[in-house]
Each structure stands twice: as structure tokens, then as C-alpha cells.
Amino acid sequence: MPTAVIVDAIRTPSGRGKPGGQLARHHPVDLLAHVLETLVGRSGVDPATIDDVIAGCLSQVGTQAVNIARNAVLAAGLPEAVPATTIDRQCGSSQQAATFAAQGVMAGAYDVVIACGVELMSSHPINVATSGDDPFGPRVRARYPEGLVGQGVSAELIAATWGLEREALDAFSARSHRLAASADFSTEVIAVDGVTTDETVRPTTTALSLAALKPAFRDEEIAARFPQIDWRITAGNSSPLTDGASAVLIMSEDRARQLGLTPRARFHSSAVVGSDPVEMLMGVVPATRKVLERARLTVDDIDTFEVNEAFASVPLAWQAEFGADPARVNPRGGAIALGHALGSSGTRLLGTMLNTLEQTGGRYGLQVMCEGGGMANATIIERL
């Protein structure tokens, strides 16, 4: 079986996902095209040899509709013969894109493939795709008569179940900003309009300043349904609305060496699971167990973890479940500071994890992401 390797991984700086953010004026097709063009250009790979481009994007409406991956390929000036497809695994869309790309290489269907993702939340807020319509239908609602909830309420349920106090959530969030502010992202961030700074990172954030924020998701109806919730999730211990794009160049190890390119890591194992769609964010626990079992590794074998910080309660509950060394969890900050540009976050985390392994000399990295609807993706890579 061919080995699937990562040759390069890049991303834009994060932009605040609201009008006036540093990336908000860009069309999402053009932003993703800029990433694709840069990735191909700095690798020197012949674009005609790219077998496919697989992009993650959550809100596939408006300017992100009609297969944004294909439109970005054309906007990037890549040959018309290069195909592309767009997938939606919610927040893990581009992590799933990378898994599909690696699986295609290992199956012999691809030699060279790009996994990528994009989301402009400044123009595509998280619920824009429904436009007031019911995306579930009567049969789903009949299966869950107690009612489905938003992710913020799910984050509250996790905090209540795992006994995570407000002080711990805010301290973890301040840590995310502190680590991101001091990290070196120069090998992965490409300039957009000459800017390379992540706009969402706030270096002066402290747990004390976060403590002043009010809970963001409480309403009377939800509070009556879930009396166990103490309402601890705020804008400060949640990931911000974010604009961004990212991409990873993946190929077979043999093809990389034929092209004179240096493989930086190989895909070791992957897993995807479904979980309770009400407490929807804790699929990260069974996904981690599944990928470690497939890899025949333990938590102690992993040198760095990227547990997506959709909300602080998710990595903290995950950490409590596995007893992972806190210093190895999101050591360069996470989405609370760096932003969560939904469709882009999977390949963004993958690039960050790869660079962490290279900077620290670690061998194995594990990435896991919670996903809307009760799912999670997990990936283990091995630095080469």
C-alpha cells in the first residue's frame, strides 16, 4: 500500500469574522485560490499532475455555493483538467478532506492531491445556510422529542457533566491567547494583502478580564429544560467567528521523492465517529479511543495533541478523560485565540500540528475535532 505523506501545509492569517475584519473584503473563492496558488508555487509541483482538490466548507450558500473547490481551482489559474469537490463534515470538513485525500493516495487512486478548506464567517454566519428553514425535518425531531440544541448549549452540558468551573474555562482560554501570541507561525502563515498577523489573538487577555463576560447562550426556555446547567460559556471561552483558508499538499511518498520533494510527515491512522447530537461535541472521546486503537498507540506515545477549541469545555473534558499532559495539548494555542474558520479549521490544525512536531522534534501528533450534529474526526500523523 502506498504511503500518504504531507509535503507542505499553509494557511492565511485569521481574520475577525465580521464586517471590517482583515479578510472580510475578499471573495471566499479568491481567498482559497490564493492559498492554492501559493501552495503549488512554493512546492514547485507541476499543477497538471494534481489528481484532485478536496475542500471543506460548511456554509455552502451564496458566495460559497456551487462547489467552491472547483471555482477556487479555476480562480487560482490551475489547469482546467484539475478536478475538485467540496465536502461538509461540519467543523471537521477540511480534516475529513485531508483524510479522504490520504485514503485516495493509499488506495492508489491519487498520486498528488490537495486537501484544503475555507470559510468567511463575516459574510456566512454559522446559521446562514438554513435561512430560517428547518434542516432536520419531522423524523429527526420525532427521534429527539426533547429537542436539539445549538453548540453553545452542548458546550454548557459538557461543562456541567464534567464539573468544569467557570474559572477553569477562563484560565484555559487565557492560556490559548498567551501561547498563540508567543508562538512562531512563520512557516505556515502566508501573507494576504501583506498581512501575516492573526487578528483574533488578544495577547493581553487574562482570566480576570474574561471573568467579566456574561454567559452567551442562556435563555429561559433552555434553562428550564436543562436545570443542571450553571451557564458558564461566554464569548471569551468560545472560539470567535473567523475568516480564513488553509491547504495541505499530500502525495505518495514515492512520487514526492521522484519530484525531489521532502516528505514532512506520513498519515498514520484516522477515524471518524458519530455521537449524541444533543451533547454533540464529545465525539472527540470515542474518536480518540478509536484512532489510538487503530494505530496501536497510547496517549503516552503522542508528542502533541490538537484538540479543537470550539469551546474551552471540549478540550478540558477531553483532557480529563485521557489524562493527557496539559503541556502537550494545543501547545501553540488553539481556536479560542487563533479562530475557528469552520471549513478551514481541519487543515489549519493539521499544519499547526505538523510544525509543532518539527519545532519540538516529536514523532506522533494526534488531531481531533468535534463536529456539528454529533460527529468527530481524529487523525494521527508521524513526523518523518
Order of alpha helices (4+ residues) and beta strands (2+ residues): beta-beta-alpha-beta-alpha-beta-alpha-beta-alpha-alpha-alpha-alpha-alpha-beta-alpha-beta-alpha-beta-alpha-alpha-alpha-beta-beta
